Structure formats: structure tokens, C-alpha cells
């Protein structure tokens, strides 16, 4: 199966030398891409800027910077993918008026106006092909199940992998993770705290249980 995985943060330009981003390291997304390639799938990895080495055996590696770049790269490739796993921590807001030179400081404060980015996963949910499996991630600190199931329904997903990022060992930069997978048909699977590679393997076994 052709599987598209996104990973890492995005960077939203404020000016020529500054950006807004987040703490995502890309480790979970890279682990999912690696596990899928090792299971024999054709994997496209669309990655924001991270300090990781690209896995071997990918069909395609697409480096991107901003949420808009990621949206373009994903939407171009999504129609012929059997499964799309959106692990990336895509920025929800981007500076409304980025400047192409370096901003100089003044004596006063600076107010940045931010505008919403496209919700890539929501767009994919609206354009879902028959049989395509759409998987989102939800990083939450409270009411994990309610928020995760809300996103699953709102974005027309088949699965959502919820991460309680307030739990020790489950943060952005950790090498371990614990996930709960919620399916659109109501099923729920708990993946206990373990290495991100193992979490990724277990997750794929649940998402794609039958032989290819
Ligand atoms: N996502 C996306 N495009 C965006 C933002 C997020 O595709 N512009 C995807 C992420 O890759 C992830 C899921 O949507 O799979 C996260 O859902 P979201 O509702 O955006 O979560 P949060 O950003 O945590 O939102 P909130 O602050 O409302 O909890």
C-alpha cells in the first residue's frame, strides 16, 4: 500500500530571519514511516524541519518548511495513497504579514497579527477517496478521549491517535510514547508506554491488520 506520513513541526516566517514553530522533534512520525517501510509499504514522508536522519527504504522524502508548503505537498500526493498518517505538528496560525527583510526593533512593543492556516487533515477528510484510511494525531493534556473523539468526527477520520502529553515519557522530545487509538467505528486500543519504534509498529498492526 502507498502510505503518506507527515512528521515534525512547521516553521512560520515572521521576517527573513525569525519564525514561529513548536516543540515537535519528528520522532513519532519518522518511527511510523520506518515501521511502514519495514513492513513493505511504499512510504512517502513529508517532513518539517527536524534534526533526524531520513529513514532508508522510503519511496519519497519531501522536506517542507511551512504549513502552506506541507498542505501543498500532502494534497498533491494524497489522492493515490491508501493511508495517510498526519503525525506532523502543523502550525494552526501563521504571521499575517511576513516581511522579507529583517525587522528592526523599536522602543515600543511589537504586536504580531496571526491568521489561521489550512487544516490539512480536515481538507483530506472532505476529499477522502473510497477505502482511503485517514489517521490523525491529537496531543492533549486533559479530557483526552472527548477531545480526540471530537477531532475524529470533525475531520471525518478513520482513526485518531491520542497522546496525553502531560504524562511523563509522552512529551514531544521523548524517545517513548503511549497512545490510545480511537476508531470511527467506536473501537479503542491502548498502546502502553514503550519506545516510539515499538509504538509505531503496534499502531500499524492495528491500522492494517490483514495481509497486504
Ligand atoms: N493538522 C493539520 N493541519 C493543521 C493543523 C493540524 O492537518 N493546520 C493535523 C495534525 O497533523 C494532527 C491533527 O490535525 O494530525 C491535530 O488536530 P488539531 O485539531 O489541529 O489539534 P491541535 O492543533 O492540537 O488543535 P487544538 O489546539 O484545537 O487542540
Boltz pocket constraint, residues with backbone or C-beta under 6 A from the ligand:
constraints:
  - pocket:
      binder: B
      contacts: [[A, 67], [A, 86], [A, 87], [A, 88], [A, 89], [A, 90], [A, 91], [A, 92], [A, 117], [A, 118], [A, 119], [A, 120], [A, 121], [A, 122], [A, 135], [A, 136], [A, 137], [A, 138], [A, 139], [A, 151]]
      max_distance: 6.0
